[in-house]
Structure formats: structure tokens, C-alpha cells
Amino acid sequence: MRPLALALALALAVLVPLTATAQEAGPEAPGEAPQPLAPETGPAAPPAPGADFPLYPFPGERRPPAPVNGAAPTEQVVAGLSRDAVAITATFDGSEILIYGAVRRESPIPADPLDIIVTIEAPSQPLTVWRKERRLGIWVNAERVEVGAAPSFYAVATTRPLDEILAPDWDSRFRISLPQALRAFAGAHEVDDTLPFTEALIRLREEAGRYRLDEGGVVLAEDTLFRADIRLPATLVEGAYKARIFLLRGGQVVDVHQAPIDVHKVGLERWLYRLAFDQPLLYGLMSLAVAALAGWGASAAFRRLSQG
């Protein structure tokens, strides 16, 4: 009986990560509590007069007026992707996307230096960031901050350091940098200072490879041709991703090109993922059956080894 119990415990331990992966609807970083999946809504609309707009990193302050270009762009981005769809299989360990293109212009090259920023953004989800405290020798969740929407994956690649090529007001308008990728806070705050919570969220996801800033990751040739290679991690969340290419001069955005990327599960991974959400009872019974079968098989193997 002891080998049978040990084998059953091992089988259940193997199935637990599979269940967690199939039912994942939020972030995996420590200190985060998953919330129900919310659809991507894009940049928030300007607030009504007198209304608060709790946008990170300055919650409680209204968003500054969006700058506008005085004339039609004289330069435009013409870009393409090496692939516009990513299939997540049971053995998926990440993927790489090549973003390439050129700058189309009908006038001489301006004197200001040309820069390119490339971003890839996953669908946004609401989440809760917790601060843990040690009480009576045990680490427990204490204070929390609810973030209204944050992408599960966000990568930024630039030709030069981001703070040297992008003005803050244009960053606020297009939400390009990592802090601006967090859409807004949700509800009333339970803490006086939310900055440590959002900084911790960005740090944890950077350590997990979910948020990336690759300064110098875009190669620009003769102010016309460019390319960027962005690595997608194995922990991708299924959904509609988007790639954006920004053309900048003098800290201002001259033109923007956007392209969709479809990330979806296929094969056995897709079937288990849908089964866990659509028929959780059947999925649970199947998991128990597989665990029992694996435990019986391991017990029989141990018994033969002990007798031999």
C-alpha cells in the first residue's frame, strides 16, 4: 500500500501544474491575485471636465492634453512581420518575431535624427498587487492595490535610449514606455502611496521575462531601413496581440503603424484548455482517473522491481 500511496501522490503532483496552466486567467508573478479576464479596450478616452483620471504613474491627476502634429506627416512607416500568428502547443517554448520595414518619404531627409520604437503588447487584464507582511512568523497578504488593466506581456525595442528619443507628453499619449502600459487603477486606493506596488509589478514581470525594454534592439540603416527581433516567452497568454512601430524625430511621434498578432492554443493543449473552462466537472473527473491510473501503474512497477 505504501508504494501505491506514493505513486498516487506523485501522479497528482504531476497533474496539478497542468490544471493551473489550463485555468490560468491572470498573472503568474508572486504577490498577484488573478482577476476575471477583461477584453482589450485600448487607450482610455479623455476624462470629462472635472473628473479624475487615475493613470499610472500619477494616480488622482488628470491626464495632460494630448499633443498634436501641426501638419500631415511627411514620412510614413511601411512595415511587415515575419509571422502574424503564433500557435501554442504542448511543447511550446517561446517564439521569435522579426519586425522589418522602411520609411517612405516624398521630401528630403530632415535634419533631426530619425528613431524607431517597436512594441508588442498582449491583451490587458485587471489584477491585484499585494504587499506581504510578516505577522507572528508567517508571511501574509496585507495591503493591496487594484490595477484596472495591465498587459500580460509587453516588449519595447528602440534605436537609442528611450528617454533620449521620446518626449514625456508623447509617451503619455501613445502609452509607449513600460509604466504607461498600465492603463489605470481600479476603485478607491487602500494605501497612501501606490508607486511601490506598481514598481514591484513591473519589476516582477521584468524578472519573469514578461516586460522587456531593449534599448538599441532596433537596427536602422541609412535612415530608411529598420529591423527588430523580439523574443516571445513560453508563458504567453492566448489572445489578440498587437505590434506597433513608431517613427520619431525630435522626441515627437511622426507616424505609427500597427499590425495584429494572433496567439492561440492548438492540438491537445487547446482541447485541455477549453475543457477546463467549458466543462470543469468532466475535467476534474478525468484528472482523478488519470491520477488513479498513473498511481496503479507506478505501484505495479515498484512491486515488480521489489520482487525482482
Contacts in CASP RR format, 6 or more apart in sequence:
PFRMAT RR
TARGET T0000
AUTHOR 0000-0000-0000
METHOD contacts of the structure
MODEL  1
MRPLALALALALAVLVPLTATAQEAGPEAPGEAPQPLAPETGPAAPPAPG
ADFPLYPFPGERRPPAPVNGAAPTEQVVAGLSRDAVAITATFDGSEILIY
GAVRRESPIPADPLDIIVTIEAPSQPLTVWRKERRLGIWVNAERVEVGAA
PSFYAVATTRPLDEILAPDWDSRFRISLPQALRAFAGAHEVDDTLPFTEA
LIRLREEAGRYRLDEGGVVLAEDTLFRADIRLPATLVEGAYKARIFLLRG
GQVVDVHQAPIDVHKVGLERWLYRLAFDQPLLYGLMSLAVAALAGWGASA
AFRRLSQG
3 298 0 8 1.000
3 299 0 8 1.000
3 302 0 8 1.000
3 303 0 8 1.000
3 306 0 8 1.000
4 295 0 8 1.000
4 296 0 8 1.000
4 299 0 8 1.000
6 298 0 8 1.000
6 302 0 8 1.000
7 294 0 8 1.000
7 295 0 8 1.000
7 296 0 8 1.000
7 297 0 8 1.000
7 298 0 8 1.000
7 299 0 8 1.000
7 302 0 8 1.000
8 291 0 8 1.000
8 292 0 8 1.000
8 294 0 8 1.000
8 295 0 8 1.000
8 298 0 8 1.000
8 299 0 8 1.000
10 294 0 8 1.000
10 295 0 8 1.000
10 298 0 8 1.000
11 290 0 8 1.000
11 291 0 8 1.000
11 292 0 8 1.000
11 294 0 8 1.000
11 295 0 8 1.000
11 298 0 8 1.000
12 291 0 8 1.000
14 294 0 8 1.000
15 287 0 8 1.000
15 290 0 8 1.000
15 291 0 8 1.000
18 272 0 8 1.000
18 287 0 8 1.000
19 276 0 8 1.000
19 283 0 8 1.000
19 284 0 8 1.000
19 287 0 8 1.000
22 272 0 8 1.000
22 273 0 8 1.000
22 275 0 8 1.000
22 276 0 8 1.000
22 277 0 8 1.000
22 283 0 8 1.000
23 276 0 8 1.000
23 277 0 8 1.000
24 34 0 8 1.000
24 237 0 8 1.000
25 34 0 8 1.000
25 35 0 8 1.000
25 36 0 8 1.000
25 37 0 8 1.000
25 125 0 8 1.000
26 32 0 8 1.000
26 34 0 8 1.000
26 35 0 8 1.000
26 37 0 8 1.000
26 125 0 8 1.000
26 127 0 8 1.000
26 152 0 8 1.000
26 237 0 8 1.000
27 34 0 8 1.000
27 125 0 8 1.000
27 127 0 8 1.000
27 150 0 8 1.000
27 152 0 8 1.000
27 205 0 8 1.000
27 210 0 8 1.000
28 208 0 8 1.000
28 235 0 8 1.000
29 201 0 8 1.000
29 204 0 8 1.000
29 205 0 8 1.000
29 208 0 8 1.000
29 210 0 8 1.000
30 204 0 8 1.000
31 129 0 8 1.000
31 130 0 8 1.000
31 132 0 8 1.000
31 141 0 8 1.000
31 204 0 8 1.000
32 127 0 8 1.000
32 128 0 8 1.000
32 129 0 8 1.000
32 130 0 8 1.000
32 201 0 8 1.000
32 204 0 8 1.000
33 127 0 8 1.000
33 128 0 8 1.000
33 130 0 8 1.000
33 144 0 8 1.000
34 125 0 8 1.000
34 127 0 8 1.000
35 125 0 8 1.000
35 126 0 8 1.000
35 127 0 8 1.000
35 128 0 8 1.000
35 146 0 8 1.000
36 126 0 8 1.000
37 123 0 8 1.000
37 125 0 8 1.000
38 124 0 8 1.000
38 125 0 8 1.000
38 126 0 8 1.000
38 148 0 8 1.000
38 149 0 8 1.000
39 123 0 8 1.000
40 123 0 8 1.000
40 124 0 8 1.000
40 240 0 8 1.000
41 124 0 8 1.000
41 149 0 8 1.000
42 124 0 8 1.000
42 183 0 8 1.000
43 174 0 8 1.000
43 175 0 8 1.000
43 183 0 8 1.000
44 53 0 8 1.000
44 55 0 8 1.000
44 183 0 8 1.000
44 184 0 8 1.000
46 53 0 8 1.000
46 63 0 8 1.000
46 66 0 8 1.000
47 53 0 8 1.000
47 62 0 8 1.000
47 63 0 8 1.000
50 62 0 8 1.000
51 62 0 8 1.000
52 60 0 8 1.000
52 61 0 8 1.000
52 62 0 8 1.000
53 60 0 8 1.000
53 61 0 8 1.000
53 62 0 8 1.000
53 63 0 8 1.000
53 184 0 8 1.000
54 60 0 8 1.000
54 184 0 8 1.000
54 185 0 8 1.000
54 187 0 8 1.000
55 61 0 8 1.000
55 63 0 8 1.000
55 172 0 8 1.000
55 183 0 8 1.000
55 184 0 8 1.000
55 185 0 8 1.000
56 147 0 8 1.000
56 179 0 8 1.000
56 180 0 8 1.000
56 182 0 8 1.000
56 184 0 8 1.000
56 185 0 8 1.000
56 194 0 8 1.000
56 198 0 8 1.000
57 179 0 8 1.000
57 195 0 8 1.000
57 198 0 8 1.000
59 185 0 8 1.000
59 189 0 8 1.000
59 194 0 8 1.000
63 172 0 8 1.000
64 169 0 8 1.000
64 172 0 8 1.000
66 169 0 8 1.000
66 172 0 8 1.000
66 173 0 8 1.000
67 167 0 8 1.000
67 169 0 8 1.000
67 170 0 8 1.000
67 173 0 8 1.000
67 252 0 8 1.000
69 252 0 8 1.000
69 253 0 8 1.000
69 254 0 8 1.000
73 247 0 8 1.000
73 254 0 8 1.000
73 255 0 8 1.000
74 105 0 8 1.000
74 106 0 8 1.000
74 107 0 8 1.000
74 110 0 8 1.000
74 254 0 8 1.000
75 103 0 8 1.000
75 104 0 8 1.000
75 105 0 8 1.000
75 110 0 8 1.000
75 114 0 8 1.000
75 247 0 8 1.000
75 249 0 8 1.000
75 254 0 8 1.000
75 255 0 8 1.000
76 103 0 8 1.000
76 104 0 8 1.000
76 105 0 8 1.000
76 247 0 8 1.000
76 255 0 8 1.000
76 257 0 8 1.000
77 101 0 8 1.000
77 103 0 8 1.000
77 104 0 8 1.000
77 245 0 8 1.000
77 246 0 8 1.000
77 247 0 8 1.000
77 255 0 8 1.000
77 256 0 8 1.000
77 257 0 8 1.000
78 101 0 8 1.000
78 102 0 8 1.000
78 103 0 8 1.000
78 104 0 8 1.000
78 257 0 8 1.000
79 99 0 8 1.000
79 100 0 8 1.000
79 101 0 8 1.000
79 102 0 8 1.000
79 245 0 8 1.000
79 257 0 8 1.000
79 259 0 8 1.000
80 99 0 8 1.000
80 100 0 8 1.000
80 101 0 8 1.000
80 259 0 8 1.000
81 97 0 8 1.000
81 98 0 8 1.000
81 99 0 8 1.000
81 243 0 8 1.000
81 259 0 8 1.000
81 261 0 8 1.000
82 97 0 8 1.000
82 98 0 8 1.000
82 99 0 8 1.000
82 100 0 8 1.000
83 95 0 8 1.000
83 97 0 8 1.000
83 261 0 8 1.000
84 259 0 8 1.000
84 260 0 8 1.000
84 261 0 8 1.000
84 262 0 8 1.000
85 261 0 8 1.000
85 262 0 8 1.000
85 263 0 8 1.000
85 264 0 8 1.000
86 95 0 8 1.000
86 97 0 8 1.000
86 232 0 8 1.000
86 236 0 8 1.000
86 241 0 8 1.000
86 261 0 8 1.000
86 262 0 8 1.000
86 263 0 8 1.000
86 264 0 8 1.000
87 264 0 8 1.000
87 265 0 8 1.000
87 266 0 8 1.000
88 236 0 8 1.000
88 238 0 8 1.000
88 263 0 8 1.000
88 264 0 8 1.000
88 265 0 8 1.000
88 266 0 8 1.000
88 269 0 8 1.000
88 270 0 8 1.000
89 265 0 8 1.000
89 266 0 8 1.000
89 267 0 8 1.000
89 268 0 8 1.000
89 269 0 8 1.000
90 267 0 8 1.000
90 268 0 8 1.000
90 269 0 8 1.000
92 234 0 8 1.000
92 236 0 8 1.000
92 269 0 8 1.000
93 234 0 8 1.000
94 231 0 8 1.000
94 232 0 8 1.000
94 233 0 8 1.000
94 234 0 8 1.000
94 236 0 8 1.000
95 231 0 8 1.000
95 232 0 8 1.000
96 229 0 8 1.000
96 230 0 8 1.000
96 231 0 8 1.000
96 232 0 8 1.000
97 120 0 8 1.000
97 229 0 8 1.000
97 230 0 8 1.000
97 232 0 8 1.000
97 243 0 8 1.000
97 261 0 8 1.000
98 227 0 8 1.000
98 228 0 8 1.000
98 229 0 8 1.000
99 118 0 8 1.000
99 227 0 8 1.000
99 228 0 8 1.000
99 229 0 8 1.000
99 230 0 8 1.000
99 243 0 8 1.000
99 245 0 8 1.000
100 225 0 8 1.000
100 226 0 8 1.000
100 227 0 8 1.000
100 228 0 8 1.000
101 225 0 8 1.000
101 226 0 8 1.000
101 227 0 8 1.000
101 245 0 8 1.000
102 224 0 8 1.000
102 225 0 8 1.000
102 226 0 8 1.000
103 114 0 8 1.000
103 223 0 8 1.000
103 224 0 8 1.000
103 225 0 8 1.000
103 226 0 8 1.000
103 247 0 8 1.000
109 223 0 8 1.000
110 249 0 8 1.000
112 249 0 8 1.000
112 250 0 8 1.000
113 249 0 8 1.000
113 250 0 8 1.000
114 220 0 8 1.000
114 223 0 8 1.000
114 247 0 8 1.000
114 248 0 8 1.000
114 249 0 8 1.000
115 158 0 8 1.000
115 159 0 8 1.000
115 160 0 8 1.000
115 165 0 8 1.000
115 220 0 8 1.000
115 247 0 8 1.000
115 248 0 8 1.000
115 249 0 8 1.000
115 251 0 8 1.000
116 158 0 8 1.000
116 159 0 8 1.000
116 218 0 8 1.000
116 220 0 8 1.000
116 226 0 8 1.000
116 228 0 8 1.000
116 245 0 8 1.000
116 246 0 8 1.000
116 247 0 8 1.000
116 248 0 8 1.000
117 156 0 8 1.000
117 157 0 8 1.000
117 158 0 8 1.000
117 159 0 8 1.000
117 162 0 8 1.000
117 165 0 8 1.000
117 166 0 8 1.000
117 176 0 8 1.000
117 218 0 8 1.000
117 244 0 8 1.000
117 245 0 8 1.000
117 246 0 8 1.000
117 248 0 8 1.000
118 156 0 8 1.000
118 157 0 8 1.000
118 158 0 8 1.000
118 218 0 8 1.000
118 228 0 8 1.000
118 230 0 8 1.000
118 243 0 8 1.000
118 244 0 8 1.000
118 245 0 8 1.000
118 246 0 8 1.000
119 154 0 8 1.000
119 155 0 8 1.000
119 156 0 8 1.000
119 157 0 8 1.000
119 176 0 8 1.000
119 243 0 8 1.000
119 244 0 8 1.000
119 246 0 8 1.000
120 153 0 8 1.000
120 154 0 8 1.000
120 155 0 8 1.000
120 230 0 8 1.000
120 232 0 8 1.000
120 241 0 8 1.000
120 242 0 8 1.000
120 243 0 8 1.000
120 244 0 8 1.000
120 261 0 8 1.000
121 151 0 8 1.000
121 153 0 8 1.000
121 154 0 8 1.000
121 181 0 8 1.000
121 241 0 8 1.000
121 242 0 8 1.000
121 243 0 8 1.000
121 244 0 8 1.000
122 151 0 8 1.000
122 152 0 8 1.000
122 153 0 8 1.000
122 154 0 8 1.000
122 236 0 8 1.000
122 237 0 8 1.000
122 239 0 8 1.000
122 241 0 8 1.000
122 263 0 8 1.000
123 151 0 8 1.000
123 152 0 8 1.000
123 237 0 8 1.000
123 239 0 8 1.000
123 240 0 8 1.000
123 241 0 8 1.000
124 149 0 8 1.000
124 150 0 8 1.000
124 151 0 8 1.000
124 152 0 8 1.000
124 183 0 8 1.000
125 149 0 8 1.000
125 150 0 8 1.000
125 151 0 8 1.000
125 152 0 8 1.000
125 237 0 8 1.000
126 146 0 8 1.000
126 147 0 8 1.000
126 148 0 8 1.000
126 149 0 8 1.000
126 150 0 8 1.000
126 186 0 8 1.000
127 146 0 8 1.000
127 147 0 8 1.000
127 148 0 8 1.000
127 150 0 8 1.000
127 201 0 8 1.000
128 144 0 8 1.000
128 145 0 8 1.000
128 146 0 8 1.000
128 147 0 8 1.000
129 144 0 8 1.000
129 145 0 8 1.000
129 146 0 8 1.000
129 147 0 8 1.000
129 197 0 8 1.000
129 198 0 8 1.000
129 200 0 8 1.000
129 201 0 8 1.000
130 141 0 8 1.000
130 142 0 8 1.000
130 143 0 8 1.000
130 144 0 8 1.000
131 141 0 8 1.000
131 142 0 8 1.000
131 143 0 8 1.000
131 144 0 8 1.000
131 191 0 8 1.000
131 196 0 8 1.000
131 197 0 8 1.000
131 200 0 8 1.000
132 139 0 8 1.000
132 140 0 8 1.000
132 141 0 8 1.000
132 142 0 8 1.000
133 139 0 8 1.000
133 140 0 8 1.000
133 142 0 8 1.000
135 142 0 8 1.000
143 190 0 8 1.000
143 191 0 8 1.000
144 190 0 8 1.000
144 191 0 8 1.000
144 197 0 8 1.000
145 185 0 8 1.000
145 189 0 8 1.000
145 190 0 8 1.000
145 191 0 8 1.000
145 194 0 8 1.000
145 197 0 8 1.000
145 198 0 8 1.000
146 185 0 8 1.000
146 186 0 8 1.000
146 187 0 8 1.000
147 182 0 8 1.000
147 183 0 8 1.000
147 184 0 8 1.000
147 185 0 8 1.000
147 186 0 8 1.000
147 198 0 8 1.000
147 201 0 8 1.000
148 183 0 8 1.000
148 184 0 8 1.000
148 185 0 8 1.000
148 186 0 8 1.000
149 182 0 8 1.000
149 183 0 8 1.000
149 184 0 8 1.000
150 181 0 8 1.000
150 182 0 8 1.000
150 183 0 8 1.000
150 201 0 8 1.000
151 181 0 8 1.000
152 210 0 8 1.000
152 236 0 8 1.000
152 237 0 8 1.000
153 210 0 8 1.000
153 211 0 8 1.000
153 232 0 8 1.000
153 233 0 8 1.000
153 235 0 8 1.000
153 236 0 8 1.000
153 237 0 8 1.000
153 241 0 8 1.000
154 178 0 8 1.000
154 181 0 8 1.000
154 210 0 8 1.000
154 211 0 8 1.000
154 212 0 8 1.000
155 211 0 8 1.000
155 212 0 8 1.000
155 213 0 8 1.000
155 214 0 8 1.000
155 230 0 8 1.000
156 162 0 8 1.000
156 176 0 8 1.000
156 177 0 8 1.000
156 178 0 8 1.000
156 212 0 8 1.000
156 213 0 8 1.000
156 214 0 8 1.000
157 214 0 8 1.000
157 216 0 8 1.000
157 217 0 8 1.000
157 218 0 8 1.000
157 228 0 8 1.000
157 230 0 8 1.000
158 165 0 8 1.000
158 213 0 8 1.000
158 214 0 8 1.000
158 215 0 8 1.000
158 216 0 8 1.000
158 217 0 8 1.000
158 218 0 8 1.000
159 165 0 8 1.000
159 216 0 8 1.000
159 217 0 8 1.000
159 218 0 8 1.000
159 219 0 8 1.000
159 220 0 8 1.000
159 226 0 8 1.000
160 215 0 8 1.000
160 216 0 8 1.000
161 215 0 8 1.000
162 176 0 8 1.000
162 177 0 8 1.000
162 213 0 8 1.000
162 215 0 8 1.000
165 248 0 8 1.000
165 250 0 8 1.000
165 251 0 8 1.000
166 176 0 8 1.000
166 177 0 8 1.000
166 248 0 8 1.000
166 251 0 8 1.000
167 250 0 8 1.000
167 251 0 8 1.000
167 252 0 8 1.000
170 176 0 8 1.000
170 248 0 8 1.000
170 251 0 8 1.000
170 252 0 8 1.000
170 253 0 8 1.000
171 177 0 8 1.000
171 180 0 8 1.000
172 180 0 8 1.000
173 253 0 8 1.000
174 244 0 8 1.000
174 246 0 8 1.000
174 253 0 8 1.000
174 256 0 8 1.000
175 181 0 8 1.000
175 183 0 8 1.000
176 246 0 8 1.000
177 213 0 8 1.000
178 202 0 8 1.000
178 206 0 8 1.000
178 211 0 8 1.000
178 213 0 8 1.000
179 198 0 8 1.000
179 202 0 8 1.000
181 211 0 8 1.000
182 198 0 8 1.000
182 201 0 8 1.000
182 202 0 8 1.000
185 194 0 8 1.000
191 197 0 8 1.000
202 211 0 8 1.000
205 211 0 8 1.000
206 212 0 8 1.000
206 213 0 8 1.000
208 233 0 8 1.000
208 235 0 8 1.000
209 233 0 8 1.000
210 233 0 8 1.000
210 235 0 8 1.000
212 230 0 8 1.000
214 230 0 8 1.000
217 228 0 8 1.000
217 229 0 8 1.000
218 226 0 8 1.000
218 227 0 8 1.000
218 228 0 8 1.000
219 226 0 8 1.000
219 227 0 8 1.000
219 228 0 8 1.000
220 226 0 8 1.000
236 263 0 8 1.000
237 263 0 8 1.000
238 263 0 8 1.000
238 264 0 8 1.000
238 265 0 8 1.000
238 273 0 8 1.000
239 262 0 8 1.000
239 263 0 8 1.000
239 264 0 8 1.000
240 260 0 8 1.000
240 261 0 8 1.000
240 262 0 8 1.000
240 263 0 8 1.000
241 260 0 8 1.000
241 261 0 8 1.000
241 262 0 8 1.000
241 263 0 8 1.000
242 258 0 8 1.000
242 259 0 8 1.000
242 260 0 8 1.000
242 261 0 8 1.000
243 258 0 8 1.000
243 259 0 8 1.000
243 260 0 8 1.000
243 261 0 8 1.000
244 256 0 8 1.000
244 257 0 8 1.000
244 258 0 8 1.000
245 256 0 8 1.000
245 257 0 8 1.000
245 258 0 8 1.000
245 259 0 8 1.000
246 253 0 8 1.000
246 255 0 8 1.000
246 256 0 8 1.000
247 253 0 8 1.000
247 254 0 8 1.000
247 255 0 8 1.000
247 256 0 8 1.000
248 254 0 8 1.000
264 270 0 8 1.000
265 273 0 8 1.000
272 283 0 8 1.000
275 282 0 8 1.000
275 283 0 8 1.000
275 286 0 8 1.000
276 283 0 8 1.000
END
